[in-house]
Amino acid sequence: MSVARPNQPLSLALLNYGKPIDEVDALRPRHLAWIQERIAAGEVLLAGRRASATGGVLLFRGEAEAVEAIARTDPYIIEGAATLEVVGFTAAIANAEIGALLA
Protein backbone atom coordinates (compact mmCIF):
# COMPACT_ATOMS: atom_id res chain seq x y z
CA MET A 1 0.00 0.00 0.00
CA SER A 2 1.37 3.39 -0.93
CA VAL A 3 1.57 6.42 1.35
CA ALA A 4 0.06 9.85 0.70
CA ARG A 5 1.07 13.17 2.21
CA PRO A 6 -2.17 15.17 2.12
CA ASN A 7 -0.98 18.13 4.24
CA GLN A 8 -4.59 19.01 5.07
CA PRO A 9 -5.92 20.76 8.19
CA LEU A 10 -8.32 18.52 10.08
CA SER A 11 -9.93 18.75 13.50
CA LEU A 12 -11.38 16.23 15.91
CA ALA A 13 -14.43 17.38 17.83
CA LEU A 14 -14.66 15.42 21.06
CA LEU A 15 -18.04 15.45 22.76
CA ASN A 16 -18.53 14.46 26.40
CA TYR A 17 -22.07 13.88 27.57
CA GLY A 18 -23.02 15.96 30.57
CA LYS A 19 -26.61 14.79 30.93
CA PRO A 20 -28.14 11.34 31.51
CA ILE A 21 -28.11 9.13 28.42
CA ASP A 22 -31.92 9.22 28.09
CA GLU A 23 -31.75 13.03 27.73
CA VAL A 24 -28.91 12.70 25.23
CA ASP A 25 -30.85 10.08 23.26
CA ALA A 26 -33.92 12.34 23.12
CA LEU A 27 -31.78 14.86 21.19
CA ARG A 28 -30.14 12.20 19.00
CA PRO A 29 -32.46 12.58 15.95
CA ARG A 30 -31.68 16.31 15.78
CA HIS A 31 -27.97 15.64 16.33
CA LEU A 32 -27.89 13.02 13.54
CA ALA A 33 -29.73 15.35 11.14
CA TRP A 34 -27.17 18.05 11.97
CA ILE A 35 -24.31 15.63 11.20
CA GLN A 36 -25.91 14.67 7.88
CA GLU A 37 -26.12 18.36 6.96
CA ARG A 38 -22.44 18.86 7.84
CA ILE A 39 -21.47 15.81 5.77
CA ALA A 40 -23.46 17.13 2.80
CA ALA A 41 -21.66 20.48 3.19
CA GLY A 42 -18.30 18.69 3.06
CA GLU A 43 -17.36 19.70 6.61
CA VAL A 44 -17.63 16.38 8.48
CA LEU A 45 -15.81 13.31 7.20
CA LEU A 46 -16.98 10.81 9.81
CA ALA A 47 -18.69 10.66 13.18
CA GLY A 48 -19.57 8.14 15.85
CA ARG A 49 -20.47 7.56 19.47
CA ARG A 50 -17.62 6.59 21.77
CA ALA A 51 -17.55 2.87 22.57
CA SER A 52 -18.11 3.80 26.23
CA ALA A 53 -21.26 5.80 25.27
CA THR A 54 -19.88 8.78 27.20
CA GLY A 55 -19.73 11.08 24.18
CA GLY A 56 -18.90 11.21 20.52
CA VAL A 57 -16.11 11.92 18.05
CA LEU A 58 -16.40 13.81 14.78
CA LEU A 59 -13.67 14.32 12.20
CA PHE A 60 -13.95 17.66 10.41
CA ARG A 61 -12.10 19.25 7.53
CA GLY A 62 -10.58 22.57 8.55
CA GLU A 63 -8.73 24.55 11.17
CA ALA A 64 -9.75 24.21 14.82
CA GLU A 65 -11.13 27.74 15.20
CA ALA A 66 -13.50 27.43 12.22
CA VAL A 67 -14.49 23.90 13.21
CA GLU A 68 -15.28 24.97 16.76
CA ALA A 69 -17.69 27.61 15.46
CA ILE A 70 -19.47 24.98 13.37
CA ALA A 71 -19.44 22.35 16.14
CA ARG A 72 -21.07 24.78 18.56
CA THR A 73 -24.21 24.63 16.36
CA ASP A 74 -24.66 20.92 17.19
CA PRO A 75 -27.96 20.43 19.08
CA TYR A 76 -26.08 18.47 21.76
CA ILE A 77 -23.96 21.55 22.48
CA ILE A 78 -26.79 24.08 22.13
CA GLU A 79 -28.99 22.11 24.54
CA GLY A 80 -26.17 21.55 27.04
CA ALA A 81 -26.25 17.77 26.68
CA ALA A 82 -22.53 17.63 25.87
CA THR A 83 -19.36 19.64 26.20
CA LEU A 84 -16.98 20.19 23.31
CA GLU A 85 -13.23 19.95 22.84
CA VAL A 86 -11.74 20.60 19.40
CA VAL A 87 -8.28 19.28 18.57
CA GLY A 88 -6.77 20.64 15.37
CA PHE A 89 -4.01 18.86 13.49
CA THR A 90 -2.47 18.60 10.04
CA ALA A 91 -2.91 15.30 8.26
CA ALA A 92 0.71 14.84 7.28
CA ILE A 93 0.66 11.17 6.28
CA ALA A 94 -2.11 8.77 5.29
CA ASN A 95 -2.64 5.62 3.31
CA ALA A 96 -3.21 6.34 -0.37
CA GLU A 97 -6.98 5.77 -0.25
CA ILE A 98 -7.56 8.22 2.60
CA GLY A 99 -5.05 10.68 1.13
CA ALA A 100 -7.03 10.69 -2.13
CA LEU A 101 -10.23 11.49 -0.21
CA LEU A 102 -8.54 14.44 1.50
CA ALA A 103 -7.10 15.89 -1.72
C-alpha positions, 0 to 999 in steps of 0.5 A: 500500500502506498503512502500519501502526504495530504498536508490538510488541516483537520480537526477532531471534535470530542463530545462528552455527555453531561446529561443522563443518556436518556436526555442525550438520546432524546436529542439524538435525531436532531444531532444526527440530522445536523451531522448529515447536513455537515457531511453534505456540506463537506465539513464532516468526514466521519462521526460516531459515538464513543464505545463507552457511550460517554460522548462522541467523536467527529472528524472535520475538515478545517482549522480548529477555530473554524471547526469549533464555530461549526461544532457549537451549532450541534444540538447536543452543544446548544442544549447543554447535553454535551461539552466540546473539545476541538483538537486541530491537526495537520494530516501529514501522512495517510494511506493512499486511499484516505489521502485521495479522499482528502485531496 
